[in-house]
Amino acid sequence: MAHTVDVITELTADHREMDETFDIIERAVPAGERQTAAERLTIELVRHTVTEEEHLYPTLREVFPDGDLIADREIAEHARMEKLLKDLEGLDADGPDFDPLVAALRAEVTAHVWDEEENLFPRLREACAQESLERMGENIRRAKTRSPGHPSTPRTGLVEHARALVTTRTGSTGPEPDARPNAPYPHHNWA
């Protein structure tokens, strides 16, 4: 049986994609290209945060004794990132506030990514059955294919517009059934 990509691999790929988009914003010379990349980053980041909130964090709350604390902390980090995204909305890419806001956003995203990849994901891999991780990965992939890639909206309100589109199109599935403590599958990868 071939293994599908699990939730950790899927979310890590999102992290790399966002990092590449930050690089484009920082390298691009024409303001229009930087603006377009910033709008793409907004969509990528909102899509990523919504899918984590709907498909990963309910499982954290069920699986870990400190799951509520972890999920609440992650959601607070998402809120800080979205605040910075909103601050970027409507700014000209060649304006004086654009680069400092992009730098602050990148620092926030980088810290969030590091914590997930170094702390949360290893704990998740140990606590959940591979089948559960793969099912969460599939749910996230499906949610991303149903969410918009480039919503037609004015430059202002993009964060709310993207969040509303992603949320209404994905729907929350809650925790994975086999990720709960009383699941029929093993919670540890003993191999």
N, C-alpha and C positions, 0 to 999 in steps of 0.2 A: 504494500500500500504506500503510495507516494505521499509524503508530508506536504501540506500546504504551508504557506507562509503564516507564521503566528503573529499575534498582536505585537509582540516586542519588535520583531523584524519590521513589521508594517509601520509602527510609530517611529522607529529609528530611521527608516527611509524618509519619512516626513521631515524629521529633524535635519537630515542632510539636504533635502530639497529647499527648506527654508534658509539654511546656511548659504546655499548657492544663490538664492534670490537676494540675500543681504549683500553678497559679494557683487552681484550685478548692480545693485543700487549704489554701492560705494565706488565701483569702477566706471559706471556709465558717465559719459561727458554731457551729451545733450540732456537738458532738463526733462524733456518729454519722455525719454527712455527711462530716466530715474523715476519719474512719476508713475509710468506704467508698471515698472517693477515694484514700486511701493504699493500700488493697488493690488497687484498679483500677490504680494506678500500678505496683505490684509486678508484676502480671500483664503490663502493657504493656511494662515495662522488661525483664523476663525474656524475654518473647517476642521482643523486639527483639534482645537480646544473643545469644540462641540462634540466631536466623536469620542474624545477622551472622557468628557463629562457624561455622555450617554452610554458608552459601551465599556469603559474601563473602571471608572470610579465606583459604580455600584458594586462591582466585583471586589474592589479593595475593601469596601465597607463590610462586605460579607466574610471575606477570607482572613483579614488581619485583625487582631485584637485592637490595634491602633488605627484601623482602617478609616474610621470617621475623621480622625485627626489628620491623617495623610490626605484624604480626599478634600477636606476643607482647606488645607494648606495649598494644595494644587489649584483648587478653584480660585483662591485668593490671588495666586500668582497669575492665573489667566485674567482675572479682573484688572490687575495692574498692567498687563500687556495690552489688553483691549483699551484701557484708558490712554496709553501712549499711542495706539493706533488711531483713536479718535482725535487726539491732539494733532496728529499728522494730517488728518483729513482737511482738504481744502488748501493746504499749504503749497506754495510753489516750491518745486524741487531745488530751485536756485535761490530761495529765500534764506534769510539768516537763521531761522529756527529749524529748518529741515534736517540738516546734518546732525545737530546735537540730539534731536528727538530720535533719529534713526540709531545713533550710537547708544542712547539710553535703552531703546527697545531691544537692540541686539544684545546688550549686557543682560537684560532681564531674561530674554529667551535663552541665551547661552547658559545662565545659571540654572534655569528650569530644566533644560535639556541635560546638563551635567548631572543634576540630582536624580532625574529619572533614570538615566542610563547607568549611573554608578551605584545607586542605592535602591531605587524602586524596582527596576526591571529584574535585577538578580533575585530580589526577594520574591517577586511575582513568579519567576521561573521555578523557584524552589517550592513555592506553596501550591501551585496549580498543576493539574495534569496537562500533559502536552495537548491532548484533545481539546481541552478547554481553551488553551492559548490559541490553538488553531481556529477554533470556532469564533473567538473574539476577533481574531485577525480577519476572518471572512466577513463578520458583521461590519467591521470598520471599512473593509474594501467595498462592500455593498453600499454602505452609507455614503462613502465618497463618490461612488459612481452616480448616485441619485442626487448629489448636491451640485450646485452650480459651479462651473469652472470660471465663468466671467459674467457675473450678473450685469444686466444693462441698468445702470443707475448713475446718477450724478456723483461727482467726487465726494460730496458731503453725504453723510449717513451711510457710508459703505459698510461700516462695522455692523450696525444694526441690521442693514439689509442682508448682508451675508449670513449673519447669525440666524435671522428669521428664516431665510431660505433653507439653510442647512438643517435647522431644528425641525421645521415642518416637513422636510423631505426624508429625514432619517428616522425619526421616531425613536423612542428609547426602548430597548429590549430588556433593560435591567440586568442584574447579575446573571452570569452564565450558570445554568442549572448545575453543571458538574464542577463548578468552582467553589460551591458552598462547603462548609465543613462536613456536612453529612452526605456528601455526594458519593455515588457508587464507584467513582474512579479514584485512584490514588492521588494524593495531593503533592507528592514529591516525585521527582525524577530520580529514581534510585540507580539508574544505569550509569 
